[in-house]
Amino acid sequence: MIKSKLRGIAAVAAGLATVATGAALTAPAQAATTVAESTAQAAAISNALLPGQRLLSGQYIRSTDRQWTLVMRATGNLELVRTGSGKVWESGTARAGSVTVMEKDGGFSIIHGRTKYWIGGAKASPNAKLVLPTDGLLAIYNAAGRSVWNYKMVIETMSPGTKIYAAGSGWGPVVLFSRSRVYSLQMRPNGALELMKNNTTKLWSAPYKPYPGAWVHMAPDGTFGVHQTWDSVWTIVTRRSGTVLQLRDDGKLLLIHGRTVVKVLH
């Protein structure tokens, strides 16, 4: 009888130890046999988000040298932070209670409730995983170990909150690619927004005077445009919350709301 009670107390203690160890995400662990083993497993910090895993509010993954952290904020913003330097990248999302998910098809998304409102990663890469290495280049690696996405790439769709930066901006470069990688939408260092084919042929440029240091933003309220620190340089106002920008494999650049094409840019 006494042994039975002791086993029950140990099981409860193991559960409390697991909950109390903080927000670091760990890979699924086998059942702990002792309180000490349970605490050690829960305290271990992973540098990867495996297929099907998610980051809830306050949870994070961290590079093995502990210099880089990808954390899901309570505000709904996903942030890449470097120790001693601060935030170096963010999803730009702001829906409290959102969850970051590494999907089993290789997609990397932020979800609020049942709504997937921010999309990264590279689909059609089953069993891919998100890895935060010691160089800070947050990336998705497919099952063969090849990088198919990193945080400086937006694939096909600019979700609400997504931004594109020029090289040398301190945040960039962040580039929108078609799924085939043939077409790309880039912010040039001089502030020009250009659609390129094979990174050599310019197909389209946004109609404004270039301003160095500008960036591109797909706002949650449906406004797409180019901005400086204190002003908007060029904008398209759709008045349709949730509108996204898509760069397709045929080179078409479209503002889309649901299944409706709001505006054709190219």
Secondary structure, DSSP 8 states (H G I E B T S, - for coil): -HHHHHHHHHHHHHHHHHHTT-SB--------SSHHHHHHHHH---SEE-TT-EE-TT-EEE-TTSSEEEEE-TTS-EEEEETTTEEEEE-----TT-EEEE-TTSEEEEEETTEEEEEEE-SS-TT-EEE--TT---EEE-TTS-EEEETTEEESEE-TT-EE--TTSSS---EEE-TTSSEEEEE-TTS-EEEEETTTEEEEE-SS---TT-EEEE-TTSEEEEE-SSSEEEEEE---TT-EEEE-TTS-EEEEETTEEEEE--
